[in-house]
Amino acid sequence: MDSNLSPADLAALISRCTGVVVTAEDVTDPRRTFDDLGVDSLGLMGVLAELQRNHGMPRDVDMQADRSPRELLSALTERT
């Protein structure tokens, strides 16, 4: 697994996959959810698919739009 995703890397991936501008600060803020950022469930599915395809994220990572990007980043780094 590519565990070297920085907050900036994840923000760029989210922005690319969803069309929603997300910053590294958004990713590290535990109070900001995907919903808050304007990322809907379909956009989040695209992000998760990209992470599974190109970054080795297991399919069993459960992430919903009411969770934070920081939680996703933590889930990615905990799996290494």
NORPE-V417470 format. One record per backbone hydrogen bond with DSSP energy under -1.0 kcal/mol. NH is the residue of the N-H (numbers start at 1). CO is the residue of the C=O. E is the energy in kcal/mol with one decimal. If there is no record, write none. Layout:
BEGIN
NH	CO	E
NH	CO	E
END
This chain:
BEGIN
2	55	-1.4
3	1	-1.3
10	6	-2.6
11	7	-2.4
12	8	-2.3
13	9	-2.2
14	10	-2.8
15	11	-2.6
16	12	-2.6
17	13	-2.6
18	14	-2.0
19	15	-2.4
27	23	-1.8
28	24	-1.8
29	25	-1.0
32	29	-1.4
34	67	-2.4
35	65	-2.4
37	33	-1.7
38	35	-1.3
39	34	-2.8
44	40	-2.4
45	41	-2.1
46	42	-1.8
47	43	-2.0
48	44	-2.8
49	45	-2.4
50	46	-2.2
51	47	-2.4
52	48	-2.4
53	49	-2.7
54	50	-2.8
55	51	-1.5
57	51	-1.9
61	58	-1.1
67	64	-2.0
72	68	-1.5
73	69	-2.7
74	70	-2.4
75	71	-2.4
76	72	-2.1
77	73	-2.1
78	74	-2.3
80	77	-1.0
END
